[in-house]
Amino acid sequence: RENRSENILSSPNRLLLHEGKLMLAESTRFLDVYLFLFDDFLLITKIKRNKKKYGGSDTSLIPVCPSLTPELQSFIREGGFCTVLDQPIPLDRLILKNVEPV
């Protein structure tokens, strides 16, 4: 927070451990989210789908970062994107619990 211009994802020492799609249960609805688990925090992003069509252009030519999972690469090529839902959750403050499937 002290340096707002610093990009939290730009640390050269940060490792991406896992990423994937998940359904987040809010009080009144379910929300499609995409999680990024780094070695020091968990980042929850909201999946947005672009409603605009690309006018017949070949979306397979859109450059996508090769380190992303094929699922996320495909989603981005289709015009989708992720926005940060909330502040990153530091792993030392994160508690995981097993719950029964709904």
One Martini backbone bead per residue (centre of mass of N, CA, C, O) as a GRO file, in nm:
protein
  102
    1ARG     BB    1   0.051   0.066  -0.013
    2GLU     BB    2   0.288   0.267  -0.023
    3ASN     BB    3   0.318   0.169  -0.341
    4ARG     BB    4   0.084   0.205  -0.587
    5SER     BB    5   0.270   0.158  -0.855
    6GLU     BB    6   0.314  -0.120  -0.769
    7ASN     BB    7   0.330  -0.438  -0.889
    8ILE     BB    8   0.228  -0.735  -0.741
    9LEU     BB    9   0.325  -0.929  -1.000
   10SER     BB   10   0.650  -0.830  -1.039
   11SER     BB   11   0.793  -1.035  -0.883
   12PRO     BB   12   1.079  -1.233  -0.940
   13ASN     BB   13   1.022  -1.439  -0.676
   14ARG     BB   14   0.751  -1.521  -0.771
   15LEU     BB   15   0.528  -1.806  -0.756
   16LEU     BB   16   0.335  -2.013  -0.955
   17LEU     BB   17   0.149  -2.293  -0.843
   18HIS     BB   18  -0.162  -2.222  -0.920
   19GLU     BB   19  -0.454  -2.263  -1.142
   20GLY     BB   20  -0.818  -2.182  -1.159
   21LYS     BB   21  -1.138  -2.276  -1.171
   22LEU     BB   22  -1.431  -2.139  -0.990
   23MET     BB   23  -1.699  -2.156  -0.755
   24LEU     BB   24  -1.856  -1.885  -0.594
   25ALA     BB   25  -2.025  -1.842  -0.290
   26GLU     BB   26  -2.266  -1.635  -0.234
   27SER     BB   27  -2.542  -1.535  -0.074
   28THR     BB   28  -2.728  -1.532  -0.376
   29ARG     BB   29  -2.480  -1.652  -0.555
   30PHE     BB   30  -2.288  -1.743  -0.831
   31LEU     BB   31  -1.928  -1.730  -0.915
   32ASP     BB   32  -1.700  -1.689  -1.157
   33VAL     BB   33  -1.364  -1.792  -1.099
   34TYR     BB   34  -1.005  -1.709  -1.088
   35LEU     BB   35  -0.721  -1.865  -0.962
   36PHE     BB   36  -0.412  -1.752  -0.792
   37LEU     BB   37  -0.136  -1.941  -0.670
   38PHE     BB   38   0.102  -1.831  -0.473
   39ASP     BB   39   0.372  -1.838  -0.244
   40ASP     BB   40   0.215  -1.568  -0.081
   41PHE     BB   41  -0.070  -1.569  -0.247
   42LEU     BB   42  -0.421  -1.512  -0.314
   43LEU     BB   43  -0.594  -1.472  -0.628
   44ILE     BB   44  -0.907  -1.323  -0.707
   45THR     BB   45  -1.100  -1.357  -1.003
   46LYS     BB   46  -1.313  -1.228  -1.243
   47ILE     BB   47  -1.512  -1.347  -1.491
   48LYS     BB   48  -1.511  -1.215  -1.821
   49ARG     BB   49  -1.726  -1.153  -2.098
   50ASN     BB   50  -1.716  -1.071  -2.423
   51LYS     BB   51  -1.984  -0.949  -2.625
   52LYS     BB   52  -1.807  -0.889  -2.850
   53LYS     BB   53  -1.732  -0.915  -3.170
   54TYR     BB   54  -1.459  -0.957  -3.420
   55GLY     BB   55  -1.561  -0.959  -3.721
   56GLY     BB   56  -1.414  -1.245  -3.819
   57SER     BB   57  -1.171  -1.264  -3.679
   58ASP     BB   58  -0.880  -1.433  -3.585
   59THR     BB   59  -0.844  -1.530  -3.250
   60SER     BB   60  -0.586  -1.722  -3.275
   61LEU     BB   61  -0.384  -1.457  -3.313
   62ILE     BB   62  -0.388  -1.389  -3.028
   63PRO     BB   63  -0.177  -1.299  -2.793
   64VAL     BB   64  -0.045  -1.531  -2.544
   65CYS     BB   65   0.065  -1.639  -2.264
   66PRO     BB   66   0.242  -1.943  -2.233
   67SER     BB   67   0.207  -1.987  -1.906
   68LEU     BB   68  -0.071  -2.044  -1.947
   69THR     BB   69  -0.331  -2.212  -1.952
   70PRO     BB   70  -0.522  -2.340  -2.198
   71GLU     BB   71  -0.790  -2.241  -2.080
   72LEU     BB   72  -0.708  -1.939  -2.054
   73GLN     BB   73  -0.619  -1.890  -2.342
   74SER     BB   74  -0.895  -1.951  -2.470
   75PHE     BB   75  -1.057  -1.738  -2.316
   76ILE     BB   76  -0.897  -1.492  -2.427
   77ARG     BB   77  -0.946  -1.549  -2.734
   78GLU     BB   78  -1.273  -1.509  -2.676
   79GLY     BB   79  -1.260  -1.222  -2.492
   80GLY     BB   80  -1.167  -1.274  -2.220
   81PHE     BB   81  -1.142  -1.178  -1.863
   82CYS     BB   82  -0.970  -1.062  -1.565
   83THR     BB   83  -1.067  -0.942  -1.243
   84VAL     BB   84  -1.010  -0.815  -0.950
   85LEU     BB   85  -1.201  -0.877  -0.664
   86ASP     BB   86  -0.969  -0.859  -0.443
   87GLN     BB   87  -0.756  -0.874  -0.222
   88PRO     BB   88  -0.497  -1.029  -0.151
   89ILE     BB   89  -0.421  -1.341   0.015
   90PRO     BB   90  -0.234  -1.422   0.255
   91LEU     BB   91  -0.114  -1.731   0.349
   92ASP     BB   92  -0.083  -1.658   0.666
   93ARG     BB   93  -0.426  -1.590   0.654
   94LEU     BB   94  -0.508  -1.873   0.553
   95ILE     BB   95  -0.802  -2.088   0.562
   96LEU     BB   96  -0.862  -2.435   0.532
   97LYS     BB   97  -1.165  -2.620   0.435
   98ASN     BB   98  -1.360  -2.889   0.443
   99VAL     BB   99  -1.644  -2.951   0.232
  100GLU     BB  100  -1.942  -3.025   0.137
  101PRO     BB  101  -2.111  -3.082  -0.126
  102VAL     BB  102  -2.388  -2.912  -0.289
   0.00000   0.00000   0.00000
